[in-house]
Amino acid sequence: MTEWIRVGMAELKVGKAPAKIITLGLGSCIGVCAYNTTLKVGGIAHIMLPDSSLGIGTINQAKFADTAIPLLIEQLESQGAIKEQIIVRIVGGAEMFSASGQNVHLGVGERNIIAVEEICRRLNLVLSAKSTGGHAGKSVTLDLNTGVIEIKSMSSTFIL
Amino acid sequence: MFMMTDLNQIHFDILKEIGNIGAGHAATALSQLLSEKIEMTVPNVSILPFGDVSEIFGSAEDEAVAIYMRVFGDSPGKIVFLFSVPEAKTLVDMIARRPIGTTEEFQDYEQSGLKEIGNIMTGAYLHALTRLTGLQQISSVPFFCYDMVGAIINTALIDLGMIGDYALLIETQFSLTNRQINGHFFLIPDPGSLEIILGALGVGSA
């Protein structure tokens, strides 16, 4: 029996093979997937917003790109992963509600993509692939045994 | 700022009543538009952790049709109508006055029909809310979205991430008596709007 680890919105979870990590229905949110091939450990952070300075009160670190990504890497490191061997792939950041080229949501998807890429650069992380932008919601499954990421949208299923 | 965890039973009842009055007017508008009898449920005010939100309609990957509008003015927020795909198709056929089953895809014409339904119902909802609270509100043009229900709901709630880890949903279900159509109507106040709405009704402080 494969163990499935579900990651909800504003959550972050890590695991190791043979588990699979899944996050469903990414819209403007971004699923940041990190994986270490040799150890077969990985995790997904389902982030909502680009920057924790937008937050008020106690901060849930998994919710913001600038706090979630370092936390994700930290948790993998505590499982023995070496930062330089962690590959990062990102999915999401779509504009769900747009009409005639006009984005209603102040482009929060776009802002999330920019923030995630910037933070990966700052942390010297290898951002190896992405499926971002557009207008379609997506679900992401990270198979910790193979490192393969499967993306499912309403119209198609493909491997990242 | 007023946090959702500060809400007590009186606040919940008042939010329910807002949903009731607003959705009552919206349902009346739809009823007149379609010349059909419409029933609605007592509104449900729920506060959910974000992690659970996408599962409230069964699977997050189920397909759904949504009409989304921003609300501007004294107490900004969002309004989302949610329909299952077959129900949205039936609704288009009804408003276009053509045989049920005609709609196969959501082309411009079908999208436009659904957006107009969203527009009319939102107008009625906000008008009722304005009369109740004295708060001036105006809605954006409607936006159409046909996608996974989880992606729709998550994106509509994204701004709420700034003030906490919970989503407040004021939900009313309505159904057409003679057809299998159930719509979900959500009012999602922006961060900060909750206390303005409650304040306008004299129950601002927790």
Chai-1 contact restraints between the chains, C-beta under 6 A:
chainA,res_idxA,chainB,res_idxB,connection_type,confidence,min_distance_angstrom,max_distance_angstrom,comment,restraint_id
A,G8,B,G51,contact,1.0,0.0,6.0,A-B,restraint_1
A,M9,B,F50,contact,1.0,0.0,6.0,A-B,restraint_2
A,M9,B,G51,contact,1.0,0.0,6.0,A-B,restraint_3
A,M9,B,N154,contact,1.0,0.0,6.0,A-B,restraint_4
A,A10,B,F50,contact,1.0,0.0,6.0,A-B,restraint_5
A,E11,B,G51,contact,1.0,0.0,6.0,A-B,restraint_6
A,L24,B,A60,contact,1.0,0.0,6.0,A-B,restraint_7
A,L24,B,E61,contact,1.0,0.0,6.0,A-B,restraint_8
A,L24,B,G150,contact,1.0,0.0,6.0,A-B,restraint_9
A,G25,B,S54,contact,1.0,0.0,6.0,A-B,restraint_10
A,G25,B,A60,contact,1.0,0.0,6.0,A-B,restraint_11
A,G25,B,M148,contact,1.0,0.0,6.0,A-B,restraint_12
A,G25,B,G150,contact,1.0,0.0,6.0,A-B,restraint_13
A,G25,B,A151,contact,1.0,0.0,6.0,A-B,restraint_14
A,G25,B,N154,contact,1.0,0.0,6.0,A-B,restraint_15
A,G27,B,A151,contact,1.0,0.0,6.0,A-B,restraint_16
A,G27,B,N154,contact,1.0,0.0,6.0,A-B,restraint_17
A,G27,B,T155,contact,1.0,0.0,6.0,A-B,restraint_18
A,S28,B,T155,contact,1.0,0.0,6.0,A-B,restraint_19
A,S28,B,I158,contact,1.0,0.0,6.0,A-B,restraint_20
A,C29,B,N154,contact,1.0,0.0,6.0,A-B,restraint_21
A,M48,B,I158,contact,1.0,0.0,6.0,A-B,restraint_22
A,M48,B,G161,contact,1.0,0.0,6.0,A-B,restraint_23
A,L49,B,G161,contact,1.0,0.0,6.0,A-B,restraint_24
A,L54,B,M162,contact,1.0,0.0,6.0,A-B,restraint_25
A,G55,B,M162,contact,1.0,0.0,6.0,A-B,restraint_26
A,I56,B,M1,contact,1.0,0.0,6.0,A-B,restraint_27
A,I56,B,I163,contact,1.0,0.0,6.0,A-B,restraint_28
A,N60,B,D165,contact,1.0,0.0,6.0,A-B,restraint_29
A,K63,B,G161,contact,1.0,0.0,6.0,A-B,restraint_30
A,M96,B,C145,contact,1.0,0.0,6.0,A-B,restraint_31
A,M96,B,T155,contact,1.0,0.0,6.0,A-B,restraint_32
A,F97,B,Y68,contact,1.0,0.0,6.0,A-B,restraint_33
A,F97,B,F143,contact,1.0,0.0,6.0,A-B,restraint_34
A,F97,B,C145,contact,1.0,0.0,6.0,A-B,restraint_35
A,A99,B,F143,contact,1.0,0.0,6.0,A-B,restraint_36
A,V104,B,R70,contact,1.0,0.0,6.0,A-B,restraint_37
A,V104,B,F143,contact,1.0,0.0,6.0,A-B,restraint_38
A,V108,B,I158,contact,1.0,0.0,6.0,A-B,restraint_39
A,G137,B,D147,contact,1.0,0.0,6.0,A-B,restraint_40
A,G137,B,M148,contact,1.0,0.0,6.0,A-B,restraint_41
A,G137,B,A151,contact,1.0,0.0,6.0,A-B,restraint_42
A,S139,B,E61,contact,1.0,0.0,6.0,A-B,restraint_43
A,M154,B,E63,contact,1.0,0.0,6.0,A-B,restraint_44
A,M154,B,D147,contact,1.0,0.0,6.0,A-B,restraint_45
